[in-house]
Amino acid sequence: MLIPRFNLWVENEGEVVISCWRACLLRAIDETGSITAAAAELEVPYRRAWERIQDMERCLGAPLVTTEIGGSQGGGSRLTPEGRVLLSRFDKFAQGFDEEVQTRFRESFE
């Protein structure tokens, strides 16, 4: 059975800034309040998640995630206003692509 697949991402000077996977990473950080928990949720090593965050921040020249070291209050991570804007814009951009791909696939392969 044929199944269409696609990947969507945004680049800056040839480097990936945000993709569907990276948006999931930012969303998981926002929901869990932790890079460690977000990495576990996405089943990737913490190091890979942290490297992708750093890649995005370097490409954009802006912090997307803030982190606080543990202690009596506990640590955690959260999206910066820039991180929230990026995620919101990507979600708006990506909205409807899956349906469009499915429609075009049906028109082309049925």
Biopython code that builds the backbone (N, CA, C, O; Angstrom):
import numpy as np
from Bio.PDB.StructureBuilder import StructureBuilder

atoms = [
    (1, "MET", "N", (0.842, -1.182, 0.000)),
    (1, "MET", "CA", (0.000, 0.000, 0.000)),
    (1, "MET", "C", (0.891, 1.251, 0.000)),
    (1, "MET", "O", (1.799, 1.377, 0.822)),
    (2, "LEU", "N", (0.625, 2.144, -0.905)),
    (2, "LEU", "CA", (1.393, 3.384, -1.007)),
    (2, "LEU", "C", (0.884, 4.409, 0.002)),
    (2, "LEU", "O", (-0.320, 4.608, 0.159)),
    (3, "ILE", "N", (1.820, 5.044, 0.673)),
    (3, "ILE", "CA", (1.486, 6.056, 1.675)),
    (3, "ILE", "C", (2.379, 7.269, 1.428)),
    (3, "ILE", "O", (3.601, 7.130, 1.366)),
    (4, "PRO", "N", (1.789, 8.453, 1.287)),
    (4, "PRO", "CA", (2.625, 9.642, 1.076)),
    (4, "PRO", "C", (3.290, 10.088, 2.375)),
    (4, "PRO", "O", (2.705, 9.991, 3.454)),
    (5, "ARG", "N", (4.504, 10.572, 2.253)),
    (5, "ARG", "CA", (5.254, 11.129, 3.382)),
    (5, "ARG", "C", (5.874, 12.446, 2.933)),
    (5, "ARG", "O", (6.225, 12.613, 1.764)),
    (6, "PHE", "N", (6.003, 13.356, 3.848)),
    (6, "PHE", "CA", (6.675, 14.615, 3.560)),
    (6, "PHE", "C", (7.246, 15.169, 4.852)),
    (6, "PHE", "O", (6.820, 14.800, 5.947)),
    (7, "ASN", "N", (8.200, 16.045, 4.711)),
    (7, "ASN", "CA", (8.758, 16.730, 5.862)),
    (7, "ASN", "C", (8.792, 18.212, 5.533)),
    (7, "ASN", "O", (9.054, 18.603, 4.396)),
    (8, "LEU", "N", (8.533, 19.010, 6.512)),
    (8, "LEU", "CA", (8.440, 20.456, 6.325)),
    (8, "LEU", "C", (9.416, 21.124, 7.278)),
    (8, "LEU", "O", (9.457, 20.802, 8.466)),
    (9, "TRP", "N", (10.200, 22.055, 6.752)),
    (9, "TRP", "CA", (11.120, 22.795, 7.605)),
    (9, "TRP", "C", (11.373, 24.163, 7.008)),
    (9, "TRP", "O", (11.050, 24.428, 5.850)),
    (10, "VAL", "N", (11.963, 25.033, 7.833)),
    (10, "VAL", "CA", (12.315, 26.392, 7.434)),
    (10, "VAL", "C", (13.810, 26.547, 7.649)),
    (10, "VAL", "O", (14.338, 26.176, 8.698)),
    (11, "GLU", "N", (14.488, 27.095, 6.653)),
    (11, "GLU", "CA", (15.935, 27.285, 6.721)),
    (11, "GLU", "C", (16.294, 28.767, 6.768)),
    (11, "GLU", "O", (15.515, 29.637, 6.379)),
    (12, "ASN", "N", (17.489, 29.014, 7.253)),
    (12, "ASN", "CA", (18.093, 30.339, 7.200)),
    (12, "ASN", "C", (19.504, 30.128, 6.673)),
    (12, "ASN", "O", (20.337, 29.512, 7.338)),
    (13, "GLU", "N", (19.765, 30.635, 5.491)),
    (13, "GLU", "CA", (21.078, 30.494, 4.846)),
    (13, "GLU", "C", (21.536, 29.035, 4.798)),
    (13, "GLU", "O", (22.688, 28.719, 5.093)),
    (14, "GLY", "N", (20.604, 28.153, 4.419)),
    (14, "GLY", "CA", (20.932, 26.744, 4.233)),
    (14, "GLY", "C", (20.933, 25.893, 5.493)),
    (14, "GLY", "O", (21.190, 24.691, 5.419)),
    (15, "GLU", "N", (20.653, 26.485, 6.645)),
    (15, "GLU", "CA", (20.620, 25.718, 7.891)),
    (15, "GLU", "C", (19.184, 25.641, 8.400)),
    (15, "GLU", "O", (18.444, 26.625, 8.365)),
    (16, "VAL", "N", (18.805, 24.455, 8.873)),
    (16, "VAL", "CA", (17.451, 24.268, 9.383)),
    (16, "VAL", "C", (17.271, 25.082, 10.662)),
    (16, "VAL", "O", (18.048, 24.966, 11.610)),
    (17, "VAL", "N", (16.237, 25.901, 10.661)),
    (17, "VAL", "CA", (15.894, 26.674, 11.851)),
    (17, "VAL", "C", (14.832, 25.910, 12.633)),
    (17, "VAL", "O", (14.990, 25.649, 13.826)),
    (18, "ILE", "N", (13.755, 25.556, 11.948)),
    (18, "ILE", "CA", (12.676, 24.831, 12.613)),
    (18, "ILE", "C", (12.070, 23.852, 11.620)),
    (18, "ILE", "O", (11.972, 24.119, 10.423)),
    (19, "SER", "N", (11.673, 22.722, 12.155)),
    (19, "SER", "CA", (11.050, 21.653, 11.383)),
    (19, "SER", "C", (9.892, 21.112, 12.217)),
    (19, "SER", "O", (9.670, 21.557, 13.342)),
    (20, "CYS", "N", (9.166, 20.160, 11.666)),
    (20, "CYS", "CA", (8.079, 19.546, 12.442)),
    (20, "CYS", "C", (8.627, 18.929, 13.717)),
    (20, "CYS", "O", (8.033, 19.082, 14.783)),
    (21, "TRP", "N", (9.762, 18.229, 13.620)),
    (21, "TRP", "CA", (10.342, 17.597, 14.803)),
    (21, "TRP", "C", (10.811, 18.646, 15.816)),
    (21, "TRP", "O", (10.580, 18.500, 17.016)),
    (22, "ARG", "N", (11.453, 19.678, 15.340)),
    (22, "ARG", "CA", (11.939, 20.714, 16.256)),
    (22, "ARG", "C", (10.771, 21.455, 16.909)),
    (22, "ARG", "O", (10.865, 21.869, 18.065)),
    (23, "ALA", "N", (9.677, 21.620, 16.174)),
    (23, "ALA", "CA", (8.474, 22.222, 16.769)),
    (23, "ALA", "C", (7.931, 21.305, 17.863)),
    (23, "ALA", "O", (7.496, 21.784, 18.910)),
    (24, "CYS", "N", (7.951, 20.002, 17.632)),
    (24, "CYS", "CA", (7.522, 19.051, 18.673)),
    (24, "CYS", "C", (8.413, 19.161, 19.902)),
    (24, "CYS", "O", (7.930, 19.076, 21.031)),
    (25, "LEU", "N", (9.705, 19.350, 19.687)),
    (25, "LEU", "CA", (10.639, 19.513, 20.800)),
    (25, "LEU", "C", (10.291, 20.761, 21.609)),
    (25, "LEU", "O", (10.196, 20.696, 22.834)),
    (26, "LEU", "N", (10.102, 21.884, 20.940)),
    (26, "LEU", "CA", (9.749, 23.115, 21.649)),
    (26, "LEU", "C", (8.431, 22.958, 22.386)),
    (26, "LEU", "O", (8.299, 23.409, 23.524)),
    (27, "ARG", "N", (7.454, 22.322, 21.750)),
    (27, "ARG", "CA", (6.145, 22.113, 22.370)),
    (27, "ARG", "C", (6.283, 21.226, 23.615)),
    (27, "ARG", "O", (5.659, 21.493, 24.642)),
    (28, "ALA", "N", (7.098, 20.174, 23.520)),
    (28, "ALA", "CA", (7.297, 19.269, 24.658)),
    (28, "ALA", "C", (7.994, 19.983, 25.814)),
    (28, "ALA", "O", (7.671, 19.739, 26.976)),
    (29, "ILE", "N", (8.942, 20.857, 25.507)),
    (29, "ILE", "CA", (9.598, 21.646, 26.555)),
    (29, "ILE", "C", (8.576, 22.545, 27.229)),
    (29, "ILE", "O", (8.552, 22.669, 28.453)),
    (30, "ASP", "N", (7.733, 23.170, 26.421)),
    (30, "ASP", "CA", (6.704, 24.063, 26.946)),
    (30, "ASP", "C", (5.734, 23.297, 27.853)),
    (30, "ASP", "O", (5.336, 23.793, 28.906)),
    (31, "GLU", "N", (5.365, 22.101, 27.439)),
    (31, "GLU", "CA", (4.387, 21.317, 28.196)),
    (31, "GLU", "C", (4.976, 20.681, 29.451)),
    (31, "GLU", "O", (4.304, 20.604, 30.479)),
    (32, "THR", "N", (6.232, 20.222, 29.376)),
    (32, "THR", "CA", (6.830, 19.511, 30.510)),
    (32, "THR", "C", (7.639, 20.415, 31.432)),
    (32, "THR", "O", (7.859, 20.082, 32.596)),
    (33, "GLY", "N", (8.081, 21.559, 30.911)),
    (33, "GLY", "CA", (8.924, 22.445, 31.704)),
    (33, "GLY", "C", (10.331, 21.909, 31.884)),
    (33, "GLY", "O", (11.037, 22.289, 32.818)),
    (34, "SER", "N", (10.740, 21.007, 30.969)),
    (34, "SER", "CA", (12.039, 20.362, 31.133)),
    (34, "SER", "C", (12.562, 19.867, 29.790)),
    (34, "SER", "O", (11.838, 19.232, 29.023)),
    (35, "ILE", "N", (13.828, 20.166, 29.516)),
    (35, "ILE", "CA", (14.455, 19.626, 28.309)),
    (35, "ILE", "C", (14.625, 18.117, 28.465)),
    (35, "ILE", "O", (14.413, 17.367, 27.513)),
    (36, "THR", "N", (15.003, 17.675, 29.650)),
    (36, "THR", "CA", (15.180, 16.245, 29.905)),
    (36, "THR", "C", (13.880, 15.485, 29.661)),
    (36, "THR", "O", (13.880, 14.462, 28.976)),
    (37, "ALA", "N", (12.789, 15.973, 30.208)),
    (37, "ALA", "CA", (11.490, 15.313, 30.029)),
    (37, "ALA", "C", (11.041, 15.373, 28.575)),
    (37, "ALA", "O", (10.465, 14.415, 28.060)),
    (38, "ALA", "N", (11.301, 16.490, 27.918)),
    (38, "ALA", "CA", (10.930, 16.621, 26.509)),
    (38, "ALA", "C", (11.716, 15.621, 25.661)),
    (38, "ALA", "O", (11.150, 14.978, 24.777)),
    (39, "ALA", "N", (13.008, 15.489, 25.926)),
    (39, "ALA", "CA", (13.833, 14.528, 25.189)),
    (39, "ALA", "C", (13.323, 13.108, 25.419)),
    (39, "ALA", "O", (13.245, 12.316, 24.480)),
    (40, "ALA", "N", (12.980, 12.789, 26.649)),
    (40, "ALA", "CA", (12.457, 11.454, 26.957)),
    (40, "ALA", "C", (11.140, 11.218, 26.226)),
    (40, "ALA", "O", (10.910, 10.133, 25.693)),
    (41, "GLU", "N", (10.286, 12.218, 26.201)),
    (41, "GLU", "CA", (8.994, 12.102, 25.511)),
    (41, "GLU", "C", (9.194, 11.833, 24.018)),
    (41, "GLU", "O", (8.443, 11.068, 23.412)),
    (42, "LEU", "N", (10.212, 12.468, 23.435)),
    (42, "LEU", "CA", (10.496, 12.295, 22.007)),
    (42, "LEU", "C", (11.446, 11.131, 21.736)),
    (42, "LEU", "O", (11.794, 10.849, 20.590)),
    (43, "GLU", "N", (11.856, 10.465, 22.807)),
    (43, "GLU", "CA", (12.732, 9.296, 22.714)),
    (43, "GLU", "C", (14.056, 9.599, 22.003)),
    (43, "GLU", "O", (14.496, 8.864, 21.119)),
    (44, "VAL", "N", (14.673, 10.709, 22.424)),
    (44, "VAL", "CA", (15.998, 11.080, 21.924)),
    (44, "VAL", "C", (16.878, 11.403, 23.128)),
    (44, "VAL", "O", (16.371, 11.762, 24.190)),
    (45, "PRO", "N", (18.187, 11.277, 22.967)),
    (45, "PRO", "CA", (19.072, 11.651, 24.075)),
    (45, "PRO", "C", (18.955, 13.144, 24.390)),
    (45, "PRO", "O", (18.688, 13.962, 23.510)),
    (46, "TYR", "N", (19.159, 13.475, 25.658)),
    (46, "TYR", "CA", (19.144, 14.866, 26.096)),
    (46, "TYR", "C", (20.091, 15.689, 25.242)),
    (46, "TYR", "O", (19.750, 16.796, 24.823)),
    (47, "ARG", "N", (21.277, 15.156, 24.981)),
    (47, "ARG", "CA", (22.292, 15.893, 24.223)),
    (47, "ARG", "C", (21.769, 16.300, 22.842)),
    (47, "ARG", "O", (22.003, 17.427, 22.403)),
    (48, "ARG", "N", (21.066, 15.397, 22.153)),
    (48, "ARG", "CA", (20.527, 15.732, 20.825)),
    (48, "ARG", "C", (19.501, 16.862, 20.932)),
    (48, "ARG", "O", (19.507, 17.789, 20.123)),
    (49, "ALA", "N", (18.625, 16.779, 21.927)),
    (49, "ALA", "CA", (17.627, 17.836, 22.114)),
    (49, "ALA", "C", (18.313, 19.175, 22.375)),
    (49, "ALA", "O", (17.954, 20.187, 21.773)),
    (50, "TRP", "N", (19.300, 19.182, 23.273)),
    (50, "TRP", "CA", (20.008, 20.409, 23.613)),
    (50, "TRP", "C", (20.743, 20.969, 22.397)),
    (50, "TRP", "O", (20.745, 22.181, 22.177)),
    (51, "GLU", "N", (21.369, 20.093, 21.603)),
    (51, "GLU", "CA", (22.074, 20.553, 20.406)),
    (51, "GLU", "C", (21.110, 21.185, 19.406)),
    (51, "GLU", "O", (21.452, 22.189, 18.781)),
    (52, "ARG", "N", (19.932, 20.629, 19.243)),
    (52, "ARG", "CA", (18.961, 21.204, 18.306)),
    (52, "ARG", "C", (18.474, 22.565, 18.782)),
    (52, "ARG", "O", (18.269, 23.470, 17.973)),
    (53, "ILE", "N", (18.289, 22.713, 20.073)),
    (53, "ILE", "CA", (17.902, 24.021, 20.618)),
    (53, "ILE", "C", (18.999, 25.036, 20.323)),
    (53, "ILE", "O", (18.721, 26.146, 19.870)),
    (54, "GLN", "N", (20.244, 24.651, 20.582)),
    (54, "GLN", "CA", (21.368, 25.555, 20.315)),
    (54, "GLN", "C", (21.470, 25.889, 18.827)),
    (54, "GLN", "O", (21.763, 27.031, 18.473)),
    (55, "ASP", "N", (21.233, 24.912, 17.953)),
    (55, "ASP", "CA", (21.257, 25.161, 16.507)),
    (55, "ASP", "C", (20.224, 26.214, 16.123)),
    (55, "ASP", "O", (20.522, 27.151, 15.382)),
    (56, "MET", "N", (19.000, 26.048, 16.638)),
    (56, "MET", "CA", (17.932, 27.004, 16.311)),
    (56, "MET", "C", (18.282, 28.395, 16.810)),
    (56, "MET", "O", (18.107, 29.378, 16.091)),
    (57, "GLU", "N", (18.779, 28.480, 18.043)),
    (57, "GLU", "CA", (19.116, 29.780, 18.618)),
    (57, "GLU", "C", (20.245, 30.449, 17.846)),
    (57, "GLU", "O", (20.218, 31.660, 17.625)),
    (58, "ARG", "N", (21.237, 29.664, 17.435)),
    (58, "ARG", "CA", (22.354, 30.218, 16.664)),
    (58, "ARG", "C", (21.855, 30.749, 15.319)),
    (58, "ARG", "O", (22.233, 31.844, 14.903)),
    (59, "CYS", "N", (21.017, 29.983, 14.651)),
    (59, "CYS", "CA", (20.503, 30.407, 13.337)),
    (59, "CYS", "C", (19.664, 31.674, 13.425)),
    (59, "CYS", "O", (19.683, 32.503, 12.514)),
    (60, "LEU", "N", (18.939, 31.820, 14.508)),
    (60, "LEU", "CA", (18.056, 32.978, 14.660)),
    (60, "LEU", "C", (18.714, 34.135, 15.399)),
    (60, "LEU", "O", (18.257, 35.275, 15.309)),
    (61, "GLY", "N", (19.789, 33.843, 16.130)),
    (61, "GLY", "CA", (20.434, 34.893, 16.914)),
    (61, "GLY", "C", (19.592, 35.352, 18.079)),
    (61, "GLY", "O", (19.679, 36.505, 18.500)),
    (62, "ALA", "N", (18.768, 34.445, 18.608)),
    (62, "ALA", "CA", (17.903, 34.789, 19.734)),
    (62, "ALA", "C", (17.702, 33.558, 20.609)),
    (62, "ALA", "O", (17.653, 32.438, 20.100)),
    (63, "PRO", "N", (17.586, 33.755, 21.921)),
    (63, "PRO", "CA", (17.314, 32.616, 22.807)),
    (63, "PRO", "C", (15.869, 32.152, 22.650)),
    (63, "PRO", "O", (14.952, 32.971, 22.590)),
    (64, "LEU", "N", (15.671, 30.845, 22.585)),
    (64, "LEU", "CA", (14.332, 30.279, 22.451)),
    (64, "LEU", "C", (13.880, 29.576, 23.722)),
    (64, "LEU", "O", (12.684, 29.421, 23.966)),
    (65, "VAL", "N", (14.859, 29.148, 24.536)),
    (65, "VAL", "CA", (14.573, 28.408, 25.766)),
    (65, "VAL", "C", (15.430, 28.986, 26.880)),
    (65, "VAL", "O", (16.617, 29.253, 26.689)),
    (66, "THR", "N", (14.829, 29.177, 28.034)),
    (66, "THR", "CA", (15.596, 29.562, 29.217)),
    (66, "THR", "C", (15.619, 28.375, 30.167)),
    (66, "THR", "O", (14.658, 27.610, 30.258)),
    (67, "THR", "N", (16.726, 28.241, 30.867)),
    (67, "THR", "CA", (16.851, 27.136, 31.818)),
    (67, "THR", "C", (17.224, 27.693, 33.183)),
    (67, "THR", "O", (17.919, 28.703, 33.300)),
    (68, "GLU", "N", (16.743, 27.009, 34.205)),
    (68, "GLU", "CA", (17.080, 27.356, 35.572)),
    (68, "GLU", "C", (17.630, 26.107, 36.237)),
    (68, "GLU", "O", (17.042, 25.029, 36.148)),
    (69, "ILE", "N", (18.756, 26.264, 36.900)),
    (69, "ILE", "CA", (19.386, 25.153, 37.611)),
    (69, "ILE", "C", (18.499, 24.774, 38.794)),
    (69, "ILE", "O", (17.799, 25.620, 39.349)),
    (70, "GLY", "N", (18.534, 23.504, 39.173)),
    (70, "GLY", "CA", (17.739, 22.994, 40.308)),
    (70, "GLY", "C", (18.000, 23.743, 41.594)),
    (70, "GLY", "O", (18.450, 24.888, 41.559)),
    (71, "GLY", "N", (17.739, 23.145, 42.689)),
    (71, "GLY", "CA", (17.868, 23.779, 43.997)),
    (71, "GLY", "C", (16.592, 23.531, 44.767)),
    (71, "GLY", "O", (15.820, 22.632, 44.435)),
    (72, "SER", "N", (16.372, 24.321, 45.788)),
    (72, "SER", "CA", (15.186, 24.105, 46.621)),
    (72, "SER", "C", (13.892, 24.308, 45.836)),
    (72, "SER", "O", (12.884, 23.661, 46.122)),
    (73, "GLN", "N", (13.917, 25.188, 44.864)),
    (73, "GLN", "CA", (12.727, 25.440, 44.047)),
    (73, "GLN", "C", (12.648, 24.515, 42.836)),
    (73, "GLN", "O", (11.651, 24.511, 42.113)),
    (74, "GLY", "N", (13.700, 23.733, 42.621)),
    (74, "GLY", "CA", (13.730, 22.871, 41.446)),
    (74, "GLY", "C", (14.142, 23.677, 40.235)),
    (74, "GLY", "O", (14.021, 24.902, 40.227)),
    (75, "GLY", "N", (14.621, 23.006, 39.226)),
    (75, "GLY", "CA", (15.042, 23.680, 38.007)),
    (75, "GLY", "C", (13.934, 23.615, 36.980)),
    (75, "GLY", "O", (12.773, 23.365, 37.304)),
    (76, "GLY", "N", (14.303, 23.836, 35.773)),
    (76, "GLY", "CA", (13.314, 23.733, 34.715)),
    (76, "GLY", "C", (13.709, 24.548, 33.503)),
    (76, "GLY", "O", (14.692, 25.290, 33.509)),
    (77, "SER", "N", (12.922, 24.388, 32.481)),
    (77, "SER", "CA", (13.136, 25.107, 31.223)),
    (77, "SER", "C", (11.799, 25.620, 30.730)),
    (77, "SER", "O", (10.752, 25.015, 30.961)),
    (78, "ARG", "N", (11.860, 26.748, 30.047)),
    (78, "ARG", "CA", (10.637, 27.279, 29.447)),
    (78, "ARG", "C", (10.979, 28.035, 28.181)),
    (78, "ARG", "O", (12.115, 28.462, 27.978)),
    (79, "LEU", "N", (9.988, 28.191, 27.343)),
    (79, "LEU", "CA", (10.202, 28.934, 26.103)),
    (79, "LEU", "C", (10.262, 30.420, 26.404)),
    (79, "LEU", "O", (9.533, 30.929, 27.255)),
    (80, "THR", "N", (11.133, 31.100, 25.698)),
    (80, "THR", "CA", (11.187, 32.558, 25.774)),
    (80, "THR", "C", (10.053, 33.105, 24.912)),
    (80, "THR", "O", (9.426, 32.351, 24.167)),
    (81, "PRO", "N", (9.784, 34.396, 25.004)),
    (81, "PRO", "CA", (8.782, 34.971, 24.093)),
    (81, "PRO", "C", (9.142, 34.701, 22.622)),
    (81, "PRO", "O", (8.256, 34.443, 21.808)),
    (82, "GLU", "N", (10.434, 34.761, 22.284)),
    (82, "GLU", "CA", (10.863, 34.474, 20.911)),
    (82, "GLU", "C", (10.576, 33.027, 20.534)),
    (82, "GLU", "O", (10.188, 32.738, 19.402)),
    (83, "GLY", "N", (10.769, 32.113, 21.493)),
    (83, "GLY", "CA", (10.472, 30.704, 21.254)),
    (83, "GLY", "C", (8.995, 30.475, 21.017)),
    (83, "GLY", "O", (8.616, 29.691, 20.147)),
    (84, "ARG", "N", (8.162, 31.152, 21.783)),
    (84, "ARG", "CA", (6.705, 31.024, 21.602)),
    (84, "ARG", "C", (6.264, 31.577, 20.246)),
    (84, "ARG", "O", (5.422, 30.988, 19.568)),
    (85, "VAL", "N", (6.839, 32.706, 19.864)),
    (85, "VAL", "CA", (6.489, 33.303, 18.565)),
    (85, "VAL", "C", (6.911, 32.371, 17.424)),
    (85, "VAL", "O", (6.137, 32.136, 16.496)),
    (86, "LEU", "N", (8.133, 31.841, 17.493)),
    (86, "LEU", "CA", (8.603, 30.935, 16.451)),
    (86, "LEU", "C", (7.689, 29.722, 16.339)),
    (86, "LEU", "O", (7.296, 29.343, 15.235)),
    (87, "LEU", "N", (7.346, 29.110, 17.467)),
    (87, "LEU", "CA", (6.483, 27.935, 17.455)),
    (87, "LEU", "C", (5.105, 28.279, 16.896)),
    (87, "LEU", "O", (4.554, 27.521, 16.098)),
    (88, "SER", "N", (4.560, 29.386, 17.300)),
    (88, "SER", "CA", (3.254, 29.812, 16.809)),
    (88, "SER", "C", (3.272, 30.056, 15.298)),
    (88, "SER", "O", (2.363, 29.631, 14.585)),
    (89, "ARG", "N", (4.300, 30.733, 14.823)),
    (89, "ARG", "CA", (4.403, 31.014, 13.385)),
    (89, "ARG", "C", (4.571, 29.735, 12.574)),
    (89, "ARG", "O", (3.971, 29.584, 11.510)),
    (90, "PHE", "N", (5.396, 28.807, 13.084)),
    (90, "PHE", "CA", (5.592, 27.548, 12.363)),
    (90, "PHE", "C", (4.291, 26.750, 12.335)),
    (90, "PHE", "O", (3.924, 26.188, 11.303)),
    (91, "ASP", "N", (3.593, 26.700, 13.474)),
    (91, "ASP", "CA", (2.318, 25.974, 13.514)),
    (91, "ASP", "C", (1.325, 26.564, 12.520)),
    (91, "ASP", "O", (0.617, 25.830, 11.833)),
    (92, "LYS", "N", (1.276, 27.887, 12.447)),
    (92, "LYS", "CA", (0.369, 28.544, 11.497)),
    (92, "LYS", "C", (0.777, 28.214, 10.067)),
    (92, "LYS", "O", (-0.079, 27.932, 9.229)),
    (93, "PHE", "N", (2.062, 28.245, 9.783)),
    (93, "PHE", "CA", (2.580, 27.926, 8.448)),
    (93, "PHE", "C", (2.281, 26.476, 8.071)),
    (93, "PHE", "O", (1.874, 26.201, 6.943)),
    (94, "ALA", "N", (2.479, 25.550, 9.006)),
    (94, "ALA", "CA", (2.339, 24.120, 8.723)),
    (94, "ALA", "C", (0.882, 23.660, 8.661)),
    (94, "ALA", "O", (0.585, 22.594, 8.120)),
    (95, "GLN", "N", (-0.005, 24.451, 9.206)),
    (95, "GLN", "CA", (-1.417, 24.054, 9.263)),
    (95, "GLN", "C", (-1.965, 23.792, 7.862)),
    (95, "GLN", "O", (-1.851, 24.635, 6.973)),
    (96, "GLY", "N", (-2.552, 22.631, 7.681)),
    (96, "GLY", "CA", (-3.191, 22.295, 6.412)),
    (96, "GLY", "C", (-2.316, 21.547, 5.430)),
    (96, "GLY", "O", (-2.830, 21.018, 4.445)),
    (97, "PHE", "N", (-1.003, 21.481, 5.659)),
    (97, "PHE", "CA", (-0.127, 20.776, 4.720)),
    (97, "PHE", "C", (-0.471, 19.298, 4.631)),
    (97, "PHE", "O", (-0.522, 18.740, 3.535)),
    (98, "ASP", "N", (-0.710, 18.656, 5.773)),
    (98, "ASP", "CA", (-0.999, 17.227, 5.768)),
    (98, "ASP", "C", (-2.245, 16.932, 4.937)),
    (98, "ASP", "O", (-2.250, 16.001, 4.132)),
    (99, "GLU", "N", (-3.289, 17.716, 5.128)),
    (99, "GLU", "CA", (-4.522, 17.520, 4.366)),
    (99, "GLU", "C", (-4.284, 17.736, 2.877)),
    (99, "GLU", "O", (-4.806, 16.994, 2.045)),
    (100, "GLU", "N", (-3.497, 18.750, 2.546)),
    (100, "GLU", "CA", (-3.193, 19.032, 1.141)),
    (100, "GLU", "C", (-2.415, 17.887, 0.514)),
    (100, "GLU", "O", (-2.696, 17.497, -0.619)),
    (101, "VAL", "N", (-1.440, 17.343, 1.236)),
    (101, "VAL", "CA", (-0.661, 16.218, 0.720)),
    (101, "VAL", "C", (-1.577, 15.019, 0.495)),
    (101, "VAL", "O", (-1.489, 14.359, -0.540)),
    (102, "GLN", "N", (-2.452, 14.735, 1.451)),
    (102, "GLN", "CA", (-3.375, 13.605, 1.308)),
    (102, "GLN", "C", (-4.297, 13.794, 0.102)),
    (102, "GLN", "O", (-4.530, 12.852, -0.656)),
    (103, "THR", "N", (-4.813, 14.989, -0.074)),
    (103, "THR", "CA", (-5.699, 15.277, -1.203)),
    (103, "THR", "C", (-4.955, 15.101, -2.527)),
    (103, "THR", "O", (-5.462, 14.453, -3.443)),
    (104, "ARG", "N", (-3.777, 15.667, -2.629)),
    (104, "ARG", "CA", (-3.014, 15.568, -3.874)),
    (104, "ARG", "C", (-2.588, 14.134, -4.152)),
    (104, "ARG", "O", (-2.519, 13.716, -5.308)),
    (105, "PHE", "N", (-2.301, 13.381, -3.092)),
    (105, "PHE", "CA", (-1.948, 11.986, -3.267)),
    (105, "PHE", "C", (-3.128, 11.196, -3.834)),
    (105, "PHE", "O", (-2.979, 10.433, -4.788)),
    (106, "ARG", "N", (-4.295, 11.392, -3.235)),
    (106, "ARG", "CA", (-5.493, 10.700, -3.731)),
    (106, "ARG", "C", (-5.762, 11.055, -5.196)),
    (106, "ARG", "O", (-6.077, 10.178, -6.000)),
    (107, "GLU", "N", (-5.641, 12.320, -5.536)),
    (107, "GLU", "CA", (-5.877, 12.760, -6.918)),
    (107, "GLU", "C", (-4.861, 12.149, -7.885)),
    (107, "GLU", "O", (-5.191, 11.896, -9.044)),
    (108, "SER", "N", (-3.658, 11.914, -7.433)),
    (108, "SER", "CA", (-2.590, 11.429, -8.305)),
    (108, "SER", "C", (-2.501, 9.911, -8.361)),
    (108, "SER", "O", (-2.071, 9.363, -9.376)),
    (109, "PHE", "N", (-2.892, 9.221, -7.305)),
    (109, "PHE", "CA", (-2.649, 7.783, -7.234)),
    (109, "PHE", "C", (-3.900, 6.909, -7.224)),
    (109, "PHE", "O", (-3.787, 5.686, -7.309)),
    (110, "GLU", "N", (-5.069, 7.493, -7.123)),
    (110, "GLU", "CA", (-6.273, 6.650, -7.135)),
    (110, "GLU", "C", (-6.760, 6.413, -8.544)),
    (110, "GLU", "O", (-7.762, 5.726, -8.743)),
]
sb = StructureBuilder()
sb.init_structure("model")
sb.init_model(0)
sb.init_chain("A")
sb.init_seg("    ")
for serial, (resi, resn, name, xyz) in enumerate(atoms, 1):
    if name == "N":
        sb.init_residue(resn, " ", resi, " ")
    sb.init_atom(name, np.array(xyz, "f"), 0.0, 1.0, " ", f" {name:<3s}", serial, name[0])
structure = sb.get_structure()
